[in-house]
Amino acid sequence: MSITGSNFLGEAMIMALSTSDANPLMPSWGILGFMLALNAVLFIAALVSIARNRIHTTGGTIVWALIVLSVPVLGSILWFLVGRRRSALRQEG
């Protein structure tokens, strides 16, 4: 049995890819990647929505932007649940 350089390298790569040393406490990149992408989209959408909002004063807009920037996930969710709703109620009333 002779092992050529390229064959040995190919087998080593297959062995490295096939062995699973996954940490059960760490989510796979598929789930983690999806969560990171979802967070980025929510973060950007909140900032764009705050910037386009014409109901809040300049001070209110700056406060909401600072909240979203300092606490991205929670701030974005709060904007869509509380801040945007209040501006919609002011617009109707």
PDB file with one MODEL, atoms N, CA, C and O in Angstrom:
MODEL        1
ATOM      1  N   MET A   1       0.841  -1.178   0.000  1.00  0.00           N
ATOM      2  CA  MET A   1       0.000   0.000   0.000  1.00  0.00           C
ATOM      3  C   MET A   1       0.879   1.231   0.000  1.00  0.00           C
ATOM      4  O   MET A   1       1.623   1.480   0.948  1.00  0.00           O
ATOM      5  N   SER A   2       0.787   1.976  -1.041  1.00  0.00           N
ATOM      6  CA  SER A   2       1.548   3.217  -1.073  1.00  0.00           C
ATOM      7  C   SER A   2       0.583   4.385  -0.914  1.00  0.00           C
ATOM      8  O   SER A   2      -0.503   4.411  -1.493  1.00  0.00           O
ATOM      9  N   ILE A   3       1.009   5.325  -0.129  1.00  0.00           N
ATOM     10  CA  ILE A   3       0.183   6.509   0.105  1.00  0.00           C
ATOM     11  C   ILE A   3       0.839   7.667  -0.611  1.00  0.00           C
ATOM     12  O   ILE A   3       1.945   8.087  -0.273  1.00  0.00           O
ATOM     13  N   THR A   4       0.143   8.168  -1.594  1.00  0.00           N
ATOM     14  CA  THR A   4       0.670   9.325  -2.302  1.00  0.00           C
ATOM     15  C   THR A   4       0.321  10.575  -1.512  1.00  0.00           C
ATOM     16  O   THR A   4      -0.555  10.549  -0.647  1.00  0.00           O
ATOM     17  N   GLY A   5       1.015  11.675  -1.815  1.00  0.00           N
ATOM     18  CA  GLY A   5       0.814  12.919  -1.082  1.00  0.00           C
ATOM     19  C   GLY A   5      -0.607  13.456  -1.229  1.00  0.00           C
ATOM     20  O   GLY A   5      -1.225  13.856  -0.243  1.00  0.00           O
ATOM     21  N   SER A   6      -1.124  13.465  -2.448  1.00  0.00           N
ATOM     22  CA  SER A   6      -2.453  14.038  -2.640  1.00  0.00           C
ATOM     23  C   SER A   6      -3.533  13.130  -2.055  1.00  0.00           C
ATOM     24  O   SER A   6      -4.531  13.620  -1.526  1.00  0.00           O
ATOM     25  N   ASN A   7      -3.344  11.808  -2.145  1.00  0.00           N
ATOM     26  CA  ASN A   7      -4.320  10.883  -1.594  1.00  0.00           C
ATOM     27  C   ASN A   7      -4.338  10.990  -0.071  1.00  0.00           C
ATOM     28  O   ASN A   7      -5.402  10.988   0.547  1.00  0.00           O
ATOM     29  N   PHE A   8      -3.166  11.083   0.521  1.00  0.00           N
ATOM     30  CA  PHE A   8      -3.074  11.206   1.967  1.00  0.00           C
ATOM     31  C   PHE A   8      -3.729  12.508   2.440  1.00  0.00           C
ATOM     32  O   PHE A   8      -4.440  12.519   3.445  1.00  0.00           O
ATOM     33  N   LEU A   9      -3.491  13.589   1.724  1.00  0.00           N
ATOM     34  CA  LEU A   9      -4.083  14.870   2.086  1.00  0.00           C
ATOM     35  C   LEU A   9      -5.598  14.818   1.962  1.00  0.00           C
ATOM     36  O   LEU A   9      -6.309  15.346   2.817  1.00  0.00           O
ATOM     37  N   GLY A  10      -6.094  14.190   0.912  1.00  0.00           N
ATOM     38  CA  GLY A  10      -7.539  14.063   0.735  1.00  0.00           C
ATOM     39  C   GLY A  10      -8.175  13.244   1.845  1.00  0.00           C
ATOM     40  O   GLY A  10      -9.235  13.603   2.358  1.00  0.00           O
ATOM     41  N   GLU A  11      -7.525  12.136   2.220  1.00  0.00           N
ATOM     42  CA  GLU A  11      -8.049  11.307   3.303  1.00  0.00           C
ATOM     43  C   GLU A  11      -8.002  12.059   4.636  1.00  0.00           C
ATOM     44  O   GLU A  11      -8.911  11.927   5.455  1.00  0.00           O
ATOM     45  N   ALA A  12      -6.961  12.833   4.849  1.00  0.00           N
ATOM     46  CA  ALA A  12      -6.855  13.603   6.088  1.00  0.00           C
ATOM     47  C   ALA A  12      -7.965  14.652   6.162  1.00  0.00           C
ATOM     48  O   ALA A  12      -8.532  14.888   7.229  1.00  0.00           O
ATOM     49  N   MET A  13      -8.269  15.276   5.031  1.00  0.00           N
ATOM     50  CA  MET A  13      -9.341  16.273   5.015  1.00  0.00           C
ATOM     51  C   MET A  13     -10.694  15.623   5.278  1.00  0.00           C
ATOM     52  O   MET A  13     -11.521  16.175   6.003  1.00  0.00           O
ATOM     53  N   ILE A  14     -10.919  14.459   4.693  1.00  0.00           N
ATOM     54  CA  ILE A  14     -12.185  13.753   4.910  1.00  0.00           C
ATOM     55  C   ILE A  14     -12.311  13.349   6.372  1.00  0.00           C
ATOM     56  O   ILE A  14     -13.382  13.484   6.962  1.00  0.00           O
ATOM     57  N   MET A  15     -11.226  12.854   6.959  1.00  0.00           N
ATOM     58  CA  MET A  15     -11.265  12.466   8.367  1.00  0.00           C
ATOM     59  C   MET A  15     -11.523  13.681   9.263  1.00  0.00           C
ATOM     60  O   MET A  15     -12.264  13.586  10.241  1.00  0.00           O
ATOM     61  N   ALA A  16     -10.914  14.813   8.929  1.00  0.00           N
ATOM     62  CA  ALA A  16     -11.106  16.016   9.741  1.00  0.00           C
ATOM     63  C   ALA A  16     -12.543  16.506   9.658  1.00  0.00           C
ATOM     64  O   ALA A  16     -13.102  16.979  10.647  1.00  0.00           O
ATOM     65  N   LEU A  17     -13.140  16.392   8.478  1.00  0.00           N
ATOM     66  CA  LEU A  17     -14.516  16.843   8.311  1.00  0.00           C
ATOM     67  C   LEU A  17     -15.524  15.863   8.888  1.00  0.00           C
ATOM     68  O   LEU A  17     -16.613  16.259   9.305  1.00  0.00           O
ATOM     69  N   SER A  18     -15.163  14.582   8.913  1.00  0.00           N
ATOM     70  CA  SER A  18     -16.128  13.586   9.360  1.00  0.00           C
ATOM     71  C   SER A  18     -16.153  13.426  10.878  1.00  0.00           C
ATOM     72  O   SER A  18     -17.161  12.995  11.437  1.00  0.00           O
ATOM     73  N   THR A  19     -15.061  13.766  11.544  1.00  0.00           N
ATOM     74  CA  THR A  19     -15.081  13.658  13.001  1.00  0.00           C
ATOM     75  C   THR A  19     -15.864  14.828  13.573  1.00  0.00           C
ATOM     76  O   THR A  19     -15.702  15.973  13.152  1.00  0.00           O
ATOM     77  N   SER A  20     -16.688  14.526  14.508  1.00  0.00           N
ATOM     78  CA  SER A  20     -17.555  15.550  15.077  1.00  0.00           C
ATOM     79  C   SER A  20     -17.157  15.811  16.521  1.00  0.00           C
ATOM     80  O   SER A  20     -17.348  14.968  17.397  1.00  0.00           O
ATOM     81  N   ASP A  21     -16.612  16.968  16.746  1.00  0.00           N
ATOM     82  CA  ASP A  21     -16.287  17.399  18.101  1.00  0.00           C
ATOM     83  C   ASP A  21     -17.232  18.523  18.504  1.00  0.00           C
ATOM     84  O   ASP A  21     -16.819  19.484  19.152  1.00  0.00           O
ATOM     85  N   ALA A  22     -18.476  18.404  18.128  1.00  0.00           N
ATOM     86  CA  ALA A  22     -19.445  19.472  18.379  1.00  0.00           C
ATOM     87  C   ALA A  22     -19.734  19.584  19.863  1.00  0.00           C
ATOM     88  O   ALA A  22     -19.905  18.586  20.564  1.00  0.00           O
ATOM     89  N   ASN A  23     -19.782  20.798  20.312  1.00  0.00           N
ATOM     90  CA  ASN A  23     -20.127  21.086  21.698  1.00  0.00           C
ATOM     91  C   ASN A  23     -21.648  21.113  21.795  1.00  0.00           C
ATOM     92  O   ASN A  23     -22.279  21.911  21.102  1.00  0.00           O
ATOM     93  N   PRO A  24     -22.258  20.280  22.621  1.00  0.00           N
ATOM     94  CA  PRO A  24     -23.716  20.258  22.689  1.00  0.00           C
ATOM     95  C   PRO A  24     -24.312  21.546  23.237  1.00  0.00           C
ATOM     96  O   PRO A  24     -25.495  21.812  23.028  1.00  0.00           O
ATOM     97  N   LEU A  25     -23.514  22.351  23.934  1.00  0.00           N
ATOM     98  CA  LEU A  25     -24.013  23.615  24.464  1.00  0.00           C
ATOM     99  C   LEU A  25     -23.936  24.749  23.452  1.00  0.00           C
ATOM    100  O   LEU A  25     -24.553  25.794  23.654  1.00  0.00           O
ATOM    101  N   MET A  26     -23.196  24.565  22.376  1.00  0.00           N
ATOM    102  CA  MET A  26     -23.046  25.584  21.342  1.00  0.00           C
ATOM    103  C   MET A  26     -23.915  25.209  20.152  1.00  0.00           C
ATOM    104  O   MET A  26     -23.766  24.113  19.612  1.00  0.00           O
ATOM    105  N   PRO A  27     -24.819  26.088  19.727  1.00  0.00           N
ATOM    106  CA  PRO A  27     -25.666  25.747  18.580  1.00  0.00           C
ATOM    107  C   PRO A  27     -24.841  25.637  17.305  1.00  0.00           C
ATOM    108  O   PRO A  27     -23.754  26.206  17.206  1.00  0.00           O
ATOM    109  N   SER A  28     -25.357  24.917  16.353  1.00  0.00           N
ATOM    110  CA  SER A  28     -24.643  24.765  15.089  1.00  0.00           C
ATOM    111  C   SER A  28     -24.624  26.102  14.359  1.00  0.00           C
ATOM    112  O   SER A  28     -25.406  26.999  14.675  1.00  0.00           O
ATOM    113  N   TRP A  29     -23.732  26.234  13.387  1.00  0.00           N
ATOM    114  CA  TRP A  29     -23.624  27.488  12.648  1.00  0.00           C
ATOM    115  C   TRP A  29     -24.891  27.801  11.882  1.00  0.00           C
ATOM    116  O   TRP A  29     -25.172  28.969  11.617  1.00  0.00           O
ATOM    117  N   GLY A  30     -25.657  26.799  11.522  1.00  0.00           N
ATOM    118  CA  GLY A  30     -26.906  27.055  10.820  1.00  0.00           C
ATOM    119  C   GLY A  30     -27.876  27.832  11.681  1.00  0.00           C
ATOM    120  O   GLY A  30     -28.447  28.829  11.240  1.00  0.00           O
ATOM    121  N   ILE A  31     -28.060  27.384  12.887  1.00  0.00           N
ATOM    122  CA  ILE A  31     -28.969  28.068  13.810  1.00  0.00           C
ATOM    123  C   ILE A  31     -28.375  29.405  14.247  1.00  0.00           C
ATOM    124  O   ILE A  31     -29.073  30.419  14.275  1.00  0.00           O
ATOM    125  N   LEU A  32     -27.100  29.406  14.584  1.00  0.00           N
ATOM    126  CA  LEU A  32     -26.442  30.624  15.023  1.00  0.00           C
ATOM    127  C   LEU A  32     -26.415  31.666  13.904  1.00  0.00           C
ATOM    128  O   LEU A  32     -26.656  32.848  14.146  1.00  0.00           O
ATOM    129  N   GLY A  33     -26.128  31.232  12.704  1.00  0.00           N
ATOM    130  CA  GLY A  33     -26.121  32.138  11.555  1.00  0.00           C
ATOM    131  C   GLY A  33     -27.492  32.729  11.294  1.00  0.00           C
ATOM    132  O   GLY A  33     -27.618  33.916  10.992  1.00  0.00           O
ATOM    133  N   PHE A  34     -28.512  31.903  11.409  1.00  0.00           N
ATOM    134  CA  PHE A  34     -29.884  32.386  11.221  1.00  0.00           C
ATOM    135  C   PHE A  34     -30.237  33.427  12.283  1.00  0.00           C
ATOM    136  O   PHE A  34     -30.835  34.456  11.968  1.00  0.00           O
ATOM    137  N   MET A  35     -29.872  33.167  13.529  1.00  0.00           N
ATOM    138  CA  MET A  35     -30.174  34.103  14.604  1.00  0.00           C
ATOM    139  C   MET A  35     -29.409  35.422  14.431  1.00  0.00           C
ATOM    140  O   MET A  35     -29.955  36.496  14.683  1.00  0.00           O
ATOM    141  N   LEU A  36     -28.151  35.336  14.004  1.00  0.00           N
ATOM    142  CA  LEU A  36     -27.378  36.550  13.765  1.00  0.00           C
ATOM    143  C   LEU A  36     -27.961  37.360  12.617  1.00  0.00           C
ATOM    144  O   LEU A  36     -28.046  38.585  12.704  1.00  0.00           O
ATOM    145  N   ALA A  37     -28.363  36.690  11.545  1.00  0.00           N
ATOM    146  CA  ALA A  37     -28.964  37.387  10.408  1.00  0.00           C
ATOM    147  C   ALA A  37     -30.294  38.023  10.803  1.00  0.00           C
ATOM    148  O   ALA A  37     -30.580  39.156  10.417  1.00  0.00           O
ATOM    149  N   LEU A  38     -31.098  37.305  11.563  1.00  0.00           N
ATOM    150  CA  LEU A  38     -32.380  37.836  12.026  1.00  0.00           C
ATOM    151  C   LEU A  38     -32.160  39.054  12.918  1.00  0.00           C
ATOM    152  O   LEU A  38     -32.884  40.043  12.805  1.00  0.00           O
ATOM    153  N   ASN A  39     -31.180  38.989  13.791  1.00  0.00           N
ATOM    154  CA  ASN A  39     -30.860  40.113  14.659  1.00  0.00           C
ATOM    155  C   ASN A  39     -30.410  41.322  13.838  1.00  0.00           C
ATOM    156  O   ASN A  39     -30.826  42.446  14.119  1.00  0.00           O
ATOM    157  N   ALA A  40     -29.570  41.104  12.834  1.00  0.00           N
ATOM    158  CA  ALA A  40     -29.093  42.208  12.000  1.00  0.00           C
ATOM    159  C   ALA A  40     -30.237  42.857  11.237  1.00  0.00           C
ATOM    160  O   ALA A  40     -30.306  44.082  11.148  1.00  0.00           O
ATOM    161  N   VAL A  41     -31.137  42.044  10.684  1.00  0.00           N
ATOM    162  CA  VAL A  41     -32.279  42.581   9.941  1.00  0.00           C
ATOM    163  C   VAL A  41     -33.190  43.370  10.869  1.00  0.00           C
ATOM    164  O   VAL A  41     -33.636  44.459  10.509  1.00  0.00           O
ATOM    165  N   LEU A  42     -33.473  42.849  12.045  1.00  0.00           N
ATOM    166  CA  LEU A  42     -34.320  43.537  13.015  1.00  0.00           C
ATOM    167  C   LEU A  42     -33.676  44.848  13.460  1.00  0.00           C
ATOM    168  O   LEU A  42     -34.364  45.861  13.588  1.00  0.00           O
ATOM    169  N   PHE A  43     -32.382  44.839  13.692  1.00  0.00           N
ATOM    170  CA  PHE A  43     -31.642  46.021  14.121  1.00  0.00           C
ATOM    171  C   PHE A  43     -31.694  47.112  13.051  1.00  0.00           C
ATOM    172  O   PHE A  43     -31.994  48.266  13.354  1.00  0.00           O
ATOM    173  N   ILE A  44     -31.406  46.751  11.822  1.00  0.00           N
ATOM    174  CA  ILE A  44     -31.407  47.729  10.717  1.00  0.00           C
ATOM    175  C   ILE A  44     -32.822  48.230  10.458  1.00  0.00           C
ATOM    176  O   ILE A  44     -33.022  49.424  10.234  1.00  0.00           O
ATOM    177  N   ALA A  45     -33.803  47.335  10.486  1.00  0.00           N
ATOM    178  CA  ALA A  45     -35.193  47.744  10.263  1.00  0.00           C
ATOM    179  C   ALA A  45     -35.662  48.714  11.342  1.00  0.00           C
ATOM    180  O   ALA A  45     -36.393  49.659  11.044  1.00  0.00           O
ATOM    181  N   ALA A  46     -35.255  48.496  12.588  1.00  0.00           N
ATOM    182  CA  ALA A  46     -35.640  49.400  13.672  1.00  0.00           C
ATOM    183  C   ALA A  46     -35.012  50.771  13.471  1.00  0.00           C
ATOM    184  O   ALA A  46     -35.687  51.787  13.644  1.00  0.00           O
ATOM    185  N   LEU A  47     -33.737  50.821  13.111  1.00  0.00           N
ATOM    186  CA  LEU A  47     -33.085  52.111  12.898  1.00  0.00           C
ATOM    187  C   LEU A  47     -33.692  52.861  11.719  1.00  0.00           C
ATOM    188  O   LEU A  47     -33.868  54.077  11.785  1.00  0.00           O
ATOM    189  N   VAL A  48     -34.012  52.156  10.650  1.00  0.00           N
ATOM    190  CA  VAL A  48     -34.643  52.801   9.494  1.00  0.00           C
ATOM    191  C   VAL A  48     -36.035  53.294   9.861  1.00  0.00           C
ATOM    192  O   VAL A  48     -36.424  54.397   9.477  1.00  0.00           O
ATOM    193  N   SER A  49     -36.780  52.493  10.593  1.00  0.00           N
ATOM    194  CA  SER A  49     -38.121  52.885  11.007  1.00  0.00           C
ATOM    195  C   SER A  49     -38.083  54.103  11.930  1.00  0.00           C
ATOM    196  O   SER A  49     -38.932  54.988  11.822  1.00  0.00           O
ATOM    197  N   ILE A  50     -37.117  54.152  12.826  1.00  0.00           N
ATOM    198  CA  ILE A  50     -36.974  55.307  13.718  1.00  0.00           C
ATOM    199  C   ILE A  50     -36.622  56.551  12.908  1.00  0.00           C
ATOM    200  O   ILE A  50     -37.177  57.624  13.145  1.00  0.00           O
ATOM    201  N   ALA A  51     -35.709  56.413  11.960  1.00  0.00           N
ATOM    202  CA  ALA A  51     -35.287  57.555  11.151  1.00  0.00           C
ATOM    203  C   ALA A  51     -36.424  58.084  10.273  1.00  0.00           C
ATOM    204  O   ALA A  51     -36.499  59.287  10.024  1.00  0.00           O
ATOM    205  N   ARG A  52     -37.296  57.211   9.808  1.00  0.00           N
ATOM    206  CA  ARG A  52     -38.396  57.633   8.926  1.00  0.00           C
ATOM    207  C   ARG A  52     -39.623  58.105   9.696  1.00  0.00           C
ATOM    208  O   ARG A  52     -40.547  58.657   9.099  1.00  0.00           O
ATOM    209  N   ASN A  53     -39.646  57.901  10.997  1.00  0.00           N
ATOM    210  CA  ASN A  53     -40.789  58.280  11.811  1.00  0.00           C
ATOM    211  C   ASN A  53     -40.858  59.798  11.916  1.00  0.00           C
ATOM    212  O   ASN A  53     -39.873  60.438  12.286  1.00  0.00           O
ATOM    213  N   ARG A  54     -42.008  60.379  11.595  1.00  0.00           N
ATOM    214  CA  ARG A  54     -42.179  61.832  11.632  1.00  0.00           C
ATOM    215  C   ARG A  54     -43.024  62.294  12.819  1.00  0.00           C
ATOM    216  O   ARG A  54     -43.253  63.493  12.975  1.00  0.00           O
ATOM    217  N   ILE A  55     -43.484  61.381  13.644  1.00  0.00           N
ATOM    218  CA  ILE A  55     -44.347  61.732  14.763  1.00  0.00           C
ATOM    219  C   ILE A  55     -43.530  62.152  15.982  1.00  0.00           C
ATOM    220  O   ILE A  55     -43.864  63.139  16.638  1.00  0.00           O
ATOM    221  N   HIS A  56     -42.461  61.411  16.292  1.00  0.00           N
ATOM    222  CA  HIS A  56     -41.632  61.730  17.452  1.00  0.00           C
ATOM    223  C   HIS A  56     -40.846  63.010  17.187  1.00  0.00           C
ATOM    224  O   HIS A  56     -40.506  63.326  16.047  1.00  0.00           O
ATOM    225  N   THR A  57     -40.568  63.736  18.266  1.00  0.00           N
ATOM    226  CA  THR A  57     -39.716  64.910  18.153  1.00  0.00           C
ATOM    227  C   THR A  57     -38.283  64.468  17.896  1.00  0.00           C
ATOM    228  O   THR A  57     -37.977  63.276  17.942  1.00  0.00           O
ATOM    229  N   THR A  58     -37.424  65.410  17.632  1.00  0.00           N
ATOM    230  CA  THR A  58     -36.016  65.075  17.401  1.00  0.00           C
ATOM    231  C   THR A  58     -35.419  64.403  18.635  1.00  0.00           C
ATOM    232  O   THR A  58     -34.661  63.439  18.523  1.00  0.00           O
ATOM    233  N   GLY A  59     -35.770  64.923  19.815  1.00  0.00           N
ATOM    234  CA  GLY A  59     -35.271  64.313  21.048  1.00  0.00           C
ATOM    235  C   GLY A  59     -35.751  62.889  21.219  1.00  0.00           C
ATOM    236  O   GLY A  59     -34.978  62.017  21.616  1.00  0.00           O
ATOM    237  N   GLY A  60     -37.028  62.638  20.923  1.00  0.00           N
ATOM    238  CA  GLY A  60     -37.569  61.283  21.024  1.00  0.00           C
ATOM    239  C   GLY A  60     -36.915  60.333  20.042  1.00  0.00           C
ATOM    240  O   GLY A  60     -36.654  59.175  20.365  1.00  0.00           O
ATOM    241  N   THR A  61     -36.649  60.827  18.836  1.00  0.00           N
ATOM    242  CA  THR A  61     -35.981  60.004  17.831  1.00  0.00           C
ATOM    243  C   THR A  61     -34.576  59.644  18.283  1.00  0.00           C
ATOM    244  O   THR A  61     -34.140  58.504  18.122  1.00  0.00           O
ATOM    245  N   ILE A  62     -33.862  60.619  18.850  1.00  0.00           N
ATOM    246  CA  ILE A  62     -32.497  60.358  19.317  1.00  0.00           C
ATOM    247  C   ILE A  62     -32.508  59.367  20.477  1.00  0.00           C
ATOM    248  O   ILE A  62     -31.660  58.477  20.538  1.00  0.00           O
ATOM    249  N   VAL A  63     -33.455  59.512  21.389  1.00  0.00           N
ATOM    250  CA  VAL A  63     -33.544  58.590  22.527  1.00  0.00           C
ATOM    251  C   VAL A  63     -33.806  57.169  22.039  1.00  0.00           C
ATOM    252  O   VAL A  63     -33.148  56.229  22.486  1.00  0.00           O
ATOM    253  N   TRP A  64     -34.765  57.005  21.123  1.00  0.00           N
ATOM    254  CA  TRP A  64     -35.055  55.669  20.604  1.00  0.00           C
ATOM    255  C   TRP A  64     -33.862  55.090  19.854  1.00  0.00           C
ATOM    256  O   TRP A  64     -33.577  53.899  19.973  1.00  0.00           O
ATOM    257  N   ALA A  65     -33.166  55.914  19.087  1.00  0.00           N
ATOM    258  CA  ALA A  65     -31.985  55.428  18.371  1.00  0.00           C
ATOM    259  C   ALA A  65     -30.904  54.993  19.355  1.00  0.00           C
ATOM    260  O   ALA A  65     -30.245  53.977  19.140  1.00  0.00           O
ATOM    261  N   LEU A  66     -30.718  55.750  20.427  1.00  0.00           N
ATOM    262  CA  LEU A  66     -29.725  55.364  21.432  1.00  0.00           C
ATOM    263  C   LEU A  66     -30.118  54.081  22.148  1.00  0.00           C
ATOM    264  O   LEU A  66     -29.256  53.265  22.474  1.00  0.00           O
ATOM    265  N   ILE A  67     -31.400  53.897  22.395  1.00  0.00           N
ATOM    266  CA  ILE A  67     -31.857  52.656  23.030  1.00  0.00           C
ATOM    267  C   ILE A  67     -31.558  51.468  22.123  1.00  0.00           C
ATOM    268  O   ILE A  67     -31.047  50.445  22.578  1.00  0.00           O
ATOM    269  N   VAL A  68     -31.877  51.610  20.845  1.00  0.00           N
ATOM    270  CA  VAL A  68     -31.641  50.506  19.902  1.00  0.00           C
ATOM    271  C   VAL A  68     -30.147  50.253  19.730  1.00  0.00           C
ATOM    272  O   VAL A  68     -29.726  49.102  19.623  1.00  0.00           O
ATOM    273  N   LEU A  69     -29.349  51.305  19.704  1.00  0.00           N
ATOM    274  CA  LEU A  69     -27.905  51.126  19.549  1.00  0.00           C
ATOM    275  C   LEU A  69     -27.249  50.525  20.785  1.00  0.00           C
ATOM    276  O   LEU A  69     -26.301  49.749  20.667  1.00  0.00           O
ATOM    277  N   SER A  70     -27.745  50.876  21.967  1.00  0.00           N
ATOM    278  CA  SER A  70     -27.104  50.373  23.185  1.00  0.00           C
ATOM    279  C   SER A  70     -27.550  48.963  23.548  1.00  0.00           C
ATOM    280  O   SER A  70     -26.762  48.189  24.091  1.00  0.00           O
ATOM    281  N   VAL A  71     -28.789  48.622  23.258  1.00  0.00           N
ATOM    282  CA  VAL A  71     -29.315  47.281  23.547  1.00  0.00           C
ATOM    283  C   VAL A  71     -29.997  46.786  22.261  1.00  0.00           C
ATOM    284  O   VAL A  71     -31.219  46.872  22.143  1.00  0.00           O
ATOM    285  N   PRO A  72     -29.223  46.272  21.303  1.00  0.00           N
ATOM    286  CA  PRO A  72     -29.766  46.018  19.965  1.00  0.00           C
ATOM    287  C   PRO A  72     -30.994  45.109  19.914  1.00  0.00           C
ATOM    288  O   PRO A  72     -31.995  45.485  19.305  1.00  0.00           O
ATOM    289  N   VAL A  73     -30.954  43.960  20.515  1.00  0.00           N
ATOM    290  CA  VAL A  73     -32.079  43.028  20.386  1.00  0.00           C
ATOM    291  C   VAL A  73     -33.293  43.550  21.148  1.00  0.00           C
ATOM    292  O   VAL A  73     -34.377  43.678  20.579  1.00  0.00           O
ATOM    293  N   LEU A  74     -33.117  43.846  22.415  1.00  0.00           N
ATOM    294  CA  LEU A  74     -34.226  44.317  23.234  1.00  0.00           C
ATOM    295  C   LEU A  74     -34.724  45.680  22.767  1.00  0.00           C
ATOM    296  O   LEU A  74     -35.931  45.918  22.735  1.00  0.00           O
ATOM    297  N   GLY A  75     -33.809  46.578  22.404  1.00  0.00           N
ATOM    298  CA  GLY A  75     -34.197  47.898  21.932  1.00  0.00           C
ATOM    299  C   GLY A  75     -35.017  47.840  20.654  1.00  0.00           C
ATOM    300  O   GLY A  75     -35.993  48.576  20.506  1.00  0.00           O
ATOM    301  N   SER A  76     -34.627  46.965  19.726  1.00  0.00           N
ATOM    302  CA  SER A  76     -35.378  46.815  18.478  1.00  0.00           C
ATOM    303  C   SER A  76     -36.777  46.279  18.743  1.00  0.00           C
ATOM    304  O   SER A  76     -37.758  46.766  18.181  1.00  0.00           O
ATOM    305  N   ILE A  77     -36.856  45.283  19.594  1.00  0.00           N
ATOM    306  CA  ILE A  77     -38.170  44.704  19.921  1.00  0.00           C
ATOM    307  C   ILE A  77     -39.037  45.742  20.623  1.00  0.00           C
ATOM    308  O   ILE A  77     -40.222  45.868  20.316  1.00  0.00           O
ATOM    309  N   LEU A  78     -38.454  46.488  21.567  1.00  0.00           N
ATOM    310  CA  LEU A  78     -39.215  47.530  22.254  1.00  0.00           C
ATOM    311  C   LEU A  78     -39.710  48.601  21.287  1.00  0.00           C
ATOM    312  O   LEU A  78     -40.832  49.088  21.422  1.00  0.00           O
ATOM    313  N   TRP A  79     -38.880  48.968  20.313  1.00  0.00           N
ATOM    314  CA  TRP A  79     -39.306  49.967  19.339  1.00  0.00           C
ATOM    315  C   TRP A  79     -40.546  49.497  18.590  1.00  0.00           C
ATOM    316  O   TRP A  79     -41.515  50.243  18.453  1.00  0.00           O
ATOM    317  N   PHE A  80     -40.514  48.260  18.105  1.00  0.00           N
ATOM    318  CA  PHE A  80     -41.643  47.774  17.313  1.00  0.00           C
ATOM    319  C   PHE A  80     -42.883  47.510  18.163  1.00  0.00           C
ATOM    320  O   PHE A  80     -44.003  47.595  17.658  1.00  0.00           O
ATOM    321  N   LEU A  81     -42.701  47.192  19.443  1.00  0.00           N
ATOM    322  CA  LEU A  81     -43.855  46.933  20.307  1.00  0.00           C
ATOM    323  C   LEU A  81     -44.407  48.194  20.963  1.00  0.00           C
ATOM    324  O   LEU A  81     -45.622  48.332  21.100  1.00  0.00           O
ATOM    325  N   VAL A  82     -43.535  49.118  21.372  1.00  0.00           N
ATOM    326  CA  VAL A  82     -43.976  50.274  22.140  1.00  0.00           C
ATOM    327  C   VAL A  82     -43.858  51.579  21.355  1.00  0.00           C
ATOM    328  O   VAL A  82     -44.850  52.284  21.173  1.00  0.00           O
ATOM    329  N   GLY A  83     -42.668  51.898  20.896  1.00  0.00           N
ATOM    330  CA  GLY A  83     -42.417  53.191  20.267  1.00  0.00           C
ATOM    331  C   GLY A  83     -43.181  53.415  18.984  1.00  0.00           C
ATOM    332  O   GLY A  83     -43.743  54.489  18.774  1.00  0.00           O
ATOM    333  N   ARG A  84     -43.207  52.435  18.142  1.00  0.00           N
ATOM    334  CA  ARG A  84     -43.903  52.579  16.864  1.00  0.00           C
ATOM    335  C   ARG A  84     -45.406  52.625  17.082  1.00  0.00           C
ATOM    336  O   ARG A  84     -46.110  53.362  16.391  1.00  0.00           O
ATOM    337  N   ARG A  85     -45.897  51.859  18.021  1.00  0.00           N
ATOM    338  CA  ARG A  85     -47.331  51.835  18.308  1.00  0.00           C
ATOM    339  C   ARG A  85     -47.786  53.197  18.833  1.00  0.00           C
ATOM    340  O   ARG A  85     -48.838  53.695  18.432  1.00  0.00           O
ATOM    341  N   ARG A  86     -47.007  53.795  19.719  1.00  0.00           N
ATOM    342  CA  ARG A  86     -47.371  55.109  20.253  1.00  0.00           C
ATOM    343  C   ARG A  86     -47.412  56.157  19.156  1.00  0.00           C
ATOM    344  O   ARG A  86     -48.285  57.025  19.152  1.00  0.00           O
ATOM    345  N   SER A  87     -46.465  56.075  18.221  1.00  0.00           N
ATOM    346  CA  SER A  87     -46.468  57.062  17.138  1.00  0.00           C
ATOM    347  C   SER A  87     -47.661  56.840  16.214  1.00  0.00           C
ATOM    348  O   SER A  87     -48.210  57.802  15.677  1.00  0.00           O
ATOM    349  N   ALA A  88     -48.071  55.585  16.022  1.00  0.00           N
ATOM    350  CA  ALA A  88     -49.243  55.305  15.193  1.00  0.00           C
ATOM    351  C   ALA A  88     -50.513  55.808  15.874  1.00  0.00           C
ATOM    352  O   ALA A  88     -51.412  56.317  15.205  1.00  0.00           O
ATOM    353  N   LEU A  89     -50.596  55.671  17.207  1.00  0.00           N
ATOM    354  CA  LEU A  89     -51.754  56.172  17.938  1.00  0.00           C
ATOM    355  C   LEU A  89     -51.818  57.703  17.890  1.00  0.00           C
ATOM    356  O   LEU A  89     -52.905  58.270  17.780  1.00  0.00           O
ATOM    357  N   ARG A  90     -50.682  58.364  17.971  1.00  0.00           N
ATOM    358  CA  ARG A  90     -50.667  59.824  17.880  1.00  0.00           C
ATOM    359  C   ARG A  90     -51.095  60.294  16.502  1.00  0.00           C
ATOM    360  O   ARG A  90     -51.769  61.317  16.376  1.00  0.00           O
ATOM    361  N   GLN A  91     -50.717  59.568  15.482  1.00  0.00           N
ATOM    362  CA  GLN A  91     -51.060  59.943  14.120  1.00  0.00           C
ATOM    363  C   GLN A  91     -52.552  59.817  13.882  1.00  0.00           C
ATOM    364  O   GLN A  91     -53.138  60.649  13.189  1.00  0.00           O
ATOM    365  N   GLU A  92     -53.182  58.788  14.446  1.00  0.00           N
ATOM    366  CA  GLU A  92     -54.613  58.576  14.270  1.00  0.00           C
ATOM    367  C   GLU A  92     -55.419  59.600  15.049  1.00  0.00           C
ATOM    368  O   GLU A  92     -56.458  60.060  14.575  1.00  0.00           O
ATOM    369  N   GLY A  93     -54.953  59.963  16.241  1.00  0.00           N
ATOM    370  CA  GLY A  93     -55.708  60.816  17.142  1.00  0.00           C
ATOM    371  C   GLY A  93     -55.564  62.262  16.906  1.00  0.00           C
ATOM    372  O   GLY A  93     -56.165  63.066  17.618  1.00  0.00           O
TER     373      GLY A  93
ENDMDL
END
